[in-house]
């Protein structure tokens, strides 16, 4: 078995026994990237200095200067997370040549642990999309079928992990952008509780919804990486000061006595029959393992989608106002006055999906419409939170599909934005309510494409969803049974 096929915790065991070196791990992944990048198109910027950095880490480990068990382990980073001295493009022409002068807090934490970056991963422009077809640079392919999308907006991160091009990756999740591509690519993806992980250095799309999270090969790696990036940050006013936890300790294969809710609305109209079947199969698996699974009502699908897109577009309109050809990013060379700099720079620098959301957001924030749309959406947001809380008064976990379908073909939904938006119907409500959610691969459909299930937990109860996810993973053994085929 090649080193790039192993999980991080398997690599750590070999490092601990001095069977391999961190430089050998990095070299293995670089060879894999060279072999598969032409097919997958997961990277926007590769780190040309990664071998030197790995060698430097090796020296520090030998000299006792670095004692972190993760020192020298490689990682991929979504390209909307700032990295000092390395391009941060957000998948946009607007930031094509932007090099961040500072590291995001999560990147700083990775460096303190001695992790080395393999590069910046492709994404939908400014994280707006569900297929990674809206990147200015390239369209990423799904490793299971190269004619299909990997999901989005963290499609580059999910595809790179699924294709064994990185051992794990950071992504961001505004309405499902970690969980949905993880489902479509057959990997584990965790969106933490809003405020658990610092957003400092994450280029903002919708500030009250965005959350940095992790994409990994299995649940144990997920817990390890969450340990690294979680924690309070004074630089982020939305960061919550909670006691530091050791998430690996929650990985116990025992869910006896837990109560799991299965909302009937999440397995009804609009959900693919094979996806529905696997969610129900998962419910039976949980019952067999000692949990109680009961059907309940959580009728929030339609209002969540409307609320999400109202709030997200409004906040995007505000956040992206800084990209005007003067303060940040691309500047058009076609202008005779200041007004034309603004208009032409934004016209040429932004793609169609970003423009669409800026226009929608500006509209709902405009005079005469603010109360009717944005203010009302914030009120409905409270309703959604309360509906979740009502379910959590009686249950520990909520089980749903992650995506209503498996990965769809490239170009299938790009001409119909509303159809594309509906792919997020199972995930957006979690961001609206600020809850944690995780995708676990469950099975393959008849065409050999991954199907994921979603576990939703209470605020700051990542331990329970990791425990349930770990138990399910150990029982189903998806990774042992299936591997991407790179079908063309």
C-alpha positions in Angstrom: 0.0 0.0 0.0 1.3 3.5 -0.9 1.8 6.1 1.8 -0.8 8.4 0.1 -3.5 5.8 0.6 -3.2 5.8 4.4 -5.1 7.9 6.8 -3.3 10.5 8.9 -3.6 8.4 12.1 -2.1 5.4 10.2 0.8 7.6 9.0 1.3 8.8 12.6 1.6 5.2 13.8 4.3 4.5 11.2 6.1 7.8 12.1 6.0 6.8 15.8 7.7 3.5 15.0 10.3 5.2 12.8 9.1 3.1 9.8 8.8 6.2 7.6 9.8 9.9 7.6 7.7 13.0 7.1 9.6 13.8 4.0 8.7 10.4 2.5 5.1 11.2 3.2 5.3 14.5 1.4 7.1 13.0 -1.6 4.5 10.3 -1.9 1.7 12.9 -2.1 3.7 15.0 -4.6 4.0 12.0 -6.9 0.3 11.3 -6.5 -0.6 15.0 -7.4 1.7 14.7 -10.4 -0.2 11.6 -11.5 -3.8 12.8 -10.9 -3.9 16.6 -11.1 -4.4 16.6 -14.8 -7.6 14.5 -14.3 -9.0 16.0 -11.1 -7.9 19.7 -11.4 -8.0 20.2 -7.6 -5.3 22.8 -7.1 -5.2 26.5 -8.0 -1.7 27.1 -6.5 0.8 24.3 -5.6 3.4 25.0 -2.9 6.7 24.8 -4.7 8.6 25.0 -1.4 6.8 22.1 0.3 9.8 19.7 0.0 12.1 22.2 1.6 9.5 22.8 4.3 9.2 19.0 4.9 13.0 18.7 5.2 13.1 21.6 7.6 10.5 19.9 9.8 12.5 16.7 9.6 15.5 18.6 11.0 13.5 20.2 13.8 12.1 16.8 14.8 15.5 15.2 14.9 17.0 18.1 16.9 14.0 18.0 19.3 12.9 21.6 18.4 9.5 20.3 17.4 7.6 17.8 19.5 4.2 17.9 17.8 3.1 14.5 16.6 1.7 16.1 13.5 5.0 17.8 12.5 5.7 17.2 8.8 2.2 16.0 7.9 1.0 17.6 4.7 -2.4 19.3 4.2 -4.4 21.1 1.5 -6.1 24.5 2.1 -9.1 25.9 0.4 -8.2 29.0 -1.5 -10.3 31.5 0.5 -8.2 31.0 3.6 -5.4 33.5 3.8 -1.8 32.1 3.7 1.1 34.5 4.1 3.3 34.8 1.0 1.1 32.4 -1.0 -1.7 33.5 -3.4 -5.2 33.5 -2.0 -7.5 33.9 -5.0 -11.0 32.8 -3.8 -11.3 31.2 -7.2 -11.8 34.6 -8.7 -10.2 36.9 -11.4 -10.8 39.7 -8.9 -8.0 38.2 -6.6 -6.0 36.4 -9.2 -2.7 38.1 -8.1 -3.5 38.7 -4.4 -0.9 37.4 -2.0 -2.0 37.7 1.6 0.4 39.6 4.0 -0.8 37.4 6.9 -1.9 33.9 7.9 -5.4 33.0 8.9 -5.6 31.9 12.5 -6.3 28.3 11.4 -3.2 28.4 9.2 -1.1 29.8 12.1 -2.3 26.9 14.2 -1.4 24.4 11.5 2.1 25.9 11.3 2.6 25.8 15.1 1.9 22.0 14.9 4.4 21.7 12.1 2.0 20.8 9.3 3.1 21.7 5.7 0.8 22.9 3.0 0.7 21.1 -0.3 -1.1 24.1 -1.9 -4.3 26.0 -2.3 -7.4 24.1 -3.5 -10.0 25.0 -6.1 -13.4 26.4 -5.2 -16.5 28.1 -6.6 -15.7 31.8 -6.9 -15.9 33.5 -3.4 -17.5 30.2 -2.2 -20.7 30.9 -4.2 -21.8 27.6 -5.8 -22.5 23.9 -5.3 -20.4 22.3 -8.0 -17.0 24.0 -8.3 -18.0 25.0 -11.9 -17.9 28.7 -11.0 -14.2 28.9 -10.4 -12.4 31.4 -12.7 -9.4 29.1 -13.0 -10.7 25.6 -13.8 -13.5 23.1 -13.2 -12.7 20.3 -10.7 -13.7 16.8 -11.5 -15.2 14.1 -9.2 -12.6 11.3 -8.8 -15.3 8.7 -8.9 -16.4 9.9 -12.3 -14.5 12.6 -14.1 -17.5 13.7 -16.0 -19.3 14.7 -12.9 -18.9 17.5 -10.4 -17.3 17.1 -7.0 -19.9 19.5 -5.4 -19.0 22.9 -3.9 -17.9 25.3 -3.0 -15.1 23.2 -1.3 -15.0 20.9 -4.3 -11.2 21.1 -4.7 -10.7 20.1 -1.1 -13.2 17.2 -1.2 -11.9 15.9 -4.6 -8.2 16.1 -3.4 -8.9 14.1 -0.3 -11.0 11.5 -2.2 -8.3 11.2 -4.9 -5.6 10.7 -2.2 -3.8 13.9 -3.4 -3.8 15.3 0.1 -4.3 13.4 3.4 -6.8 16.0 4.7 -7.9 19.5 3.9 -9.5 22.7 5.3 -12.7 23.9 3.7 -15.3 26.5 4.5 -19.0 25.9 4.9 -21.6 28.7 4.4 -24.6 26.6 3.4 -23.2 23.1 3.0 -19.9 23.8 1.2 -18.0 21.2 3.2 -20.7 18.6 3.7 -22.2 18.5 0.2 -18.9 18.0 -1.7 -17.9 15.5 1.0 -21.1 13.5 0.2 -20.6 13.7 -3.5 -16.9 12.6 -3.2 -17.3 9.9 -0.6 -15.3 11.5 2.3 -15.9 12.8 5.8 -16.7 16.5 6.1 -17.4 18.4 9.3 -18.9 21.8 9.6 -18.3 22.9 13.3 -20.7 25.0 15.4 -20.5 28.6 14.4 -17.9 30.3 16.6 -15.9 27.1 17.5 -13.2 27.7 14.9 -11.9 31.2 14.2 -12.9 32.9 10.9 -10.0 35.4 11.1 -8.3 35.2 7.7 -11.3 33.6 6.0 -12.3 35.8 3.1 -15.9 36.6 4.0 -18.9 35.5 1.8 -21.7 35.7 4.4 -20.2 36.5 7.8 -23.0 35.2 10.0 -23.0 31.8 8.1 -19.4 31.1 7.1 -17.5 28.5 9.1 -14.1 26.9 8.5 -14.2 23.1 8.9 -12.4 19.9 7.9 -12.5 17.3 5.1 -10.8 14.0 5.9 -10.5 10.3 4.9 -12.1 9.1 8.1 -13.7 10.2 11.4 -10.6 9.8 13.5 -8.6 12.1 11.2 -11.6 14.6 11.5 -11.3 14.6 15.3 -7.5 15.1 15.1 -7.7 18.1 12.8 -10.6 19.6 14.7 -8.4 19.5 17.8 -5.8 21.6 16.0 -8.0 24.3 14.6 -10.7 24.7 17.3 -10.4 27.3 20.0 -11.1 30.9 21.0 -9.5 33.7 19.0 -9.4 37.4 20.2 -9.1 38.5 16.5 -12.5 37.1 15.7 -15.4 38.8 17.5 -17.7 35.8 16.7 -15.3 33.3 18.3 -16.7 31.7 21.4 -14.6 31.2 24.4 -15.2 27.5 25.3 -13.1 25.0 27.2 -10.7 23.2 24.9 -11.7 19.6 24.3 -9.9 16.5 23.1 -12.2 15.3 20.4 -10.4 12.0 19.9 -11.6 10.9 23.3 -15.2 10.9 21.9 -14.4 8.2 19.4 -16.0 5.3 21.2 -17.9 2.6 19.3 -20.9 2.8 21.6 -24.2 4.6 20.9 -26.4 2.5 23.2 -29.2 4.7 24.7 -28.8 7.6 22.3 -31.9 9.0 20.7 -31.8 9.9 17.0 -34.4 11.9 15.2 -35.3 11.2 11.6 -37.3 14.2 10.2 -39.9 12.9 7.7 -39.6 16.1 5.6 -36.0 15.4 4.8 -36.7 12.0 3.2 -39.8 13.2 1.2 -40.3 14.9 -2.1 -37.2 15.9 -4.0 -34.9 13.3 -2.4 -33.5 10.7 -4.8 -34.9 7.2 -4.0 -31.5 5.6 -3.6 -30.4 8.4 -1.2 -33.6 7.9 0.8 -33.0 4.2 0.9 -29.5 4.6 2.3 -30.7 7.1 5.0 -33.3 4.5 6.1 -30.6 1.8 6.0 -28.5 4.0 8.2 -31.4 4.4 10.6 -31.6 0.6 10.8 -27.9 0.3 11.4 -28.1 2.8 14.3 -31.0 0.7 15.8 -29.0 -2.5 15.5 -26.1 -0.7 17.4 -28.4 0.2 20.3 -29.7 3.7 19.6 -33.3 4.7 19.4 -34.4 6.1 16.0 -37.7 7.8 15.7 -39.4 9.7 12.9 -40.3 13.3 13.8 -41.4 16.5 12.1 -39.0 19.3 11.2 -40.7 21.3 8.5 -38.1 23.9 7.7 -36.8 22.9 4.2 -38.5 25.6 2.1 -38.2 28.4 4.6 -34.6 27.6 5.3 -33.6 27.8 1.7 -35.4 31.2 1.2 -34.0 32.5 4.5 -30.5 31.3 3.7 -30.3 32.9 0.2 -31.8 36.2 1.5 -29.3 36.5 4.3 -26.3 35.1 2.4 -26.8 37.4 -0.6 -27.3 40.4 1.6 -24.1 39.8 3.5 -22.2 39.0 0.3 -23.3 42.3 -1.2 -21.9 44.1 1.8 -18.7 42.0 2.1 -17.8 42.2 -1.5 -18.2 46.0 -1.7 -14.5 46.3 -0.8 -13.5 44.8 -4.2 -13.9 47.9 -6.3 -10.6 48.3 -8.2 -9.3 50.7 -5.7 -8.8 49.0 -2.3 -8.4 45.4 -3.3 -8.0 43.1 -6.3 -8.3 43.5 -10.0 -8.5 46.9 -11.6 -9.7 47.4 -15.2 -7.5 49.3 -17.5 -10.5 50.6 -19.4 -11.6 53.8 -17.6 -11.7 57.6 -18.0 -13.0 58.4 -14.5 -13.5 57.0 -11.0 -17.0 55.7 -11.7 -15.7 53.7 -14.7 -13.0 52.2 -12.5 -15.6 50.8 -10.2 -18.0 49.6 -12.8 -15.5 48.1 -15.2 -13.3 46.5 -12.5 -16.3 44.7 -10.9 -17.8 43.8 -14.3 -14.6 42.2 -15.5 -13.4 40.9 -12.1 -16.5 39.0 -10.9 -18.1 36.0 -12.5 -21.8 35.5 -13.3 -22.8 33.7 -10.1 -21.1 36.3 -7.8 -22.8 39.2 -9.8 -26.2 37.5 -9.4 -25.8 37.2 -5.6 -24.5 40.8 -5.3 -27.5 42.1 -7.2 -30.0 40.0 -5.1 -28.3 41.1 -1.9 -28.2 44.7 -2.8 -31.9 44.5 -3.7 -33.0 43.0 -0.3 -31.0 45.6 1.6 -32.3 48.5 -0.4 -34.6 51.2 1.0 -38.2 50.0 0.9 -37.2 46.3 0.8 -35.0 45.8 3.9 -38.0 45.2 6.2 -39.8 43.0 3.7 -36.9 40.7 3.0 -33.7 40.9 5.1 -35.3 41.8 8.4 -38.0 39.2 7.9 -35.4 36.6 7.0 -33.6 37.3 10.3 -36.9 36.8 12.2 -37.5 33.5 10.3 -33.9 32.5 11.3 -35.0 32.6 14.9 -38.0 30.4 14.0 -35.7 27.8 12.5 -33.4 27.8 15.5 -36.4 27.3 17.8 -37.7 24.4 15.6 -34.3 22.7 15.9 -34.3 23.3 19.6 -37.7 21.7 20.0 -36.3 18.5 18.3 -33.2 18.6 20.5 -35.3 18.8 23.6 -36.2 15.1 22.9 -33.3 13.8 20.8 -29.5 13.8 20.9 -28.8 13.7 17.1 -30.7 14.4 13.9 -30.2 12.1 10.9 -30.8 13.4 7.3 -29.5 13.0 3.8 -26.5 15.3 3.1 -27.4 15.9 -0.6 -30.7 15.1 -2.3 -28.8 13.4 -5.1 -25.5 11.9 -5.9 -23.0 13.9 -8.0 -24.5 15.3 -11.1 -22.9 15.7 -14.5 -20.9 18.8 -15.4 -23.1 21.5 -17.0 -26.3 19.8 -15.9 -27.4 22.6 -13.6 -25.3 25.6 -14.6 -28.0 27.1 -16.8 -30.6 26.9 -14.1 -29.5 28.7 -10.9 -32.6 27.7 -8.9 -32.1 24.0 -9.6 -28.4 24.4 -8.5 -29.6 26.2 -5.3 -31.9 23.2 -4.5 -28.9 20.9 -4.1 -28.3 22.7 -0.8 -31.8 22.0 0.6 -30.5 19.4 3.2 -27.6 21.5 4.5 -28.5 25.3 4.6 -30.7 25.1 7.7 -27.7 24.0 9.8 -25.8 27.2 8.9 -28.8 29.3 9.5 -29.1 27.8 13.0 -25.3 27.8 13.7 -25.4 24.0 14.4 -22.6 21.4 13.8 -23.1 18.9 11.1 -21.0 16.0 9.6 -21.2 14.0 6.4 -20.4 10.3 6.5 -20.1 8.2 3.4 -22.7 5.3 3.6 -22.8 3.5 0.3 -22.7 3.7 -3.5 -25.6 4.0 -5.9 -26.3 1.8 -8.9 -23.8 3.9 -11.0 -21.0 3.6 -8.4 -21.4 7.1 -7.0 -21.1 7.9 -3.2 -24.1 8.6 -1.1 -23.6 10.4 2.3 -25.7 10.7 5.4 -25.7 13.8 7.6 -25.6 13.9 11.4 -26.7 17.2 13.0 -25.8 17.9 16.7 -26.6 20.4 19.4 -24.5 23.6 19.6 -20.9 22.8 20.6 -21.7 19.1 20.9 -19.2 17.9 18.2 -18.3 15.1 20.6 -21.6 13.3 20.1 -21.8 13.6 16.3 -18.2 12.4 16.1 -19.0 9.5 18.4 -22.1 8.5 16.3 -20.2 9.0 13.0 -17.3 6.9 14.2 -19.6 4.1 15.3 -21.4 4.1 12.0 -18.1 4.3 10.0 -16.7 1.3 12.0 -19.8 -0.7 11.2 -20.2 0.2 7.5 -16.5 0.2 6.6 -17.0 2.3 3.5 -13.3 3.1 2.9 -12.4 -0.6 3.1 -15.0 -1.5 0.5 -14.8 1.3 -2.1 -12.3 3.5 -3.9 -12.7 6.2 -6.6 -12.4 4.7 -10.1 -11.5 7.9 -12.1 -14.0 6.9 -14.8 -13.7 9.0 -18.0 
